[in-house]
């Protein structure tokens, strides 16, 4: 998986100076740009989805969604 991420220019491997067995993984510039776009789009979608909701209504809605998710996660157990 890491090889595919690196081949897609999403991560960069950086060898450790102290221990040649260790390799640090960093986000590549391409992934940073994607993260910035994701954050911007996510904010825009939330703004659109929650238009007309009060802060309290958003909190209650998200709490209810969390409960639904918990129910679905626990369904198989």
C-alpha positions as a Markdown table, in Angstrom:
| # | Residue | x | y | z |
|---|---|---|---|---|
| 1 | Unk | 0.0 | 0.0 | 0.0 |
| 2 | Unk | 2.8 | 2.4 | 0.9 |
| 3 | Unk | 4.4 | 1.6 | -2.5 |
| 4 | Unk | 1.2 | 2.6 | -4.3 |
| 5 | Unk | 0.9 | 5.9 | -2.2 |
| 6 | Unk | 4.5 | 6.7 | -3.0 |
| 7 | Unk | 4.1 | 5.9 | -6.7 |
| 8 | Unk | 1.1 | 8.2 | -6.8 |
| 9 | Unk | 3.2 | 11.0 | -5.3 |
| 10 | Unk | 1.1 | 11.2 | -2.1 |
| 11 | Unk | 3.8 | 10.2 | 0.4 |
| 12 | Unk | 7.6 | 10.5 | 0.6 |
| 13 | Unk | 9.9 | 8.0 | 2.4 |
| 14 | Unk | 12.7 | 9.7 | 4.3 |
| 15 | Unk | 15.5 | 7.4 | 5.6 |
| 16 | Unk | 16.4 | 7.9 | 9.3 |
| 17 | Unk | 19.9 | 9.4 | 9.9 |
| 18 | Unk | 20.2 | 7.6 | 13.2 |
| 19 | Unk | 19.0 | 4.1 | 12.2 |
| 20 | Unk | 19.1 | 2.9 | 8.6 |
| 21 | Unk | 16.3 | 0.3 | 9.5 |
| 22 | Unk | 13.9 | 3.2 | 10.1 |
| 23 | Unk | 12.1 | 5.2 | 7.5 |
| 24 | Unk | 9.9 | 8.2 | 8.1 |
| 25 | Unk | 6.8 | 8.7 | 6.0 |
| 26 | Unk | 5.7 | 12.3 | 5.1 |
| 27 | Unk | 2.9 | 13.7 | 3.1 |
| 28 | Unk | 4.0 | 14.8 | -0.3 |
| 29 | Unk | 3.1 | 18.2 | -1.7 |
| 30 | Unk | 0.4 | 16.7 | -3.9 |
| 31 | Unk | -1.3 | 15.2 | -0.9 |
| 32 | Unk | -1.1 | 18.5 | 1.0 |
| 33 | Unk | -2.8 | 20.2 | -1.8 |
| 34 | Unk | -5.5 | 17.5 | -1.8 |
| 35 | Unk | -5.9 | 17.9 | 1.9 |
| 36 | Unk | -6.4 | 21.7 | 1.5 |
| 37 | Unk | -9.0 | 21.1 | -1.2 |
| 38 | Unk | -10.8 | 18.4 | 0.9 |
| 39 | Unk | -10.9 | 20.8 | 3.9 |
| 40 | Unk | -12.3 | 23.6 | 1.8 |
| 41 | Unk | -14.9 | 21.4 | 0.1 |
| 42 | Unk | -15.9 | 19.8 | 3.4 |
| 43 | Unk | -16.5 | 23.3 | 4.9 |
| 44 | Unk | -18.6 | 24.3 | 1.9 |
| 45 | Unk | -20.7 | 21.1 | 2.1 |
| 46 | Unk | -21.3 | 21.5 | 5.8 |
| 47 | Unk | -22.3 | 25.1 | 5.2 |
| 48 | Unk | -24.8 | 24.1 | 2.5 |
| 49 | Unk | -26.1 | 21.1 | 4.5 |
| 50 | Unk | -26.6 | 23.0 | 7.7 |
| 51 | Unk | -28.1 | 26.1 | 6.2 |
| 52 | Unk | -31.0 | 27.3 | 8.4 |
| 53 | Unk | -29.9 | 25.1 | 11.4 |
| 54 | Unk | -29.1 | 26.7 | 14.7 |
| 55 | Unk | -26.0 | 25.6 | 16.5 |
| 56 | Unk | -28.1 | 23.6 | 19.0 |
| 57 | Unk | -30.0 | 21.9 | 16.1 |
| 58 | Unk | -26.7 | 20.9 | 14.5 |
| 59 | Unk | -25.4 | 19.5 | 17.8 |
| 60 | Unk | -28.6 | 17.4 | 18.3 |
| 61 | Unk | -28.6 | 16.2 | 14.7 |
| 62 | Unk | -24.9 | 15.1 | 14.9 |
| 63 | Unk | -25.5 | 13.4 | 18.2 |
| 64 | Unk | -28.4 | 11.5 | 16.7 |
| 65 | Unk | -26.3 | 10.5 | 13.7 |
| 66 | Unk | -23.6 | 9.3 | 16.1 |
| 67 | Unk | -26.2 | 7.1 | 17.9 |
| 68 | Unk | -27.3 | 5.6 | 14.5 |
| 69 | Unk | -23.7 | 4.9 | 13.6 |
| 70 | Unk | -23.1 | 3.2 | 17.0 |
| 71 | Unk | -26.2 | 1.1 | 16.4 |
| 72 | Unk | -24.9 | 0.0 | 13.0 |
| 73 | Unk | -21.5 | -0.8 | 14.3 |
| 74 | Unk | -23.0 | -2.9 | 17.1 |
| 75 | Unk | -25.4 | -4.7 | 14.8 |
| 76 | Unk | -22.9 | -7.6 | 14.0 |
| 77 | Unk | -22.0 | -8.3 | 17.6 |
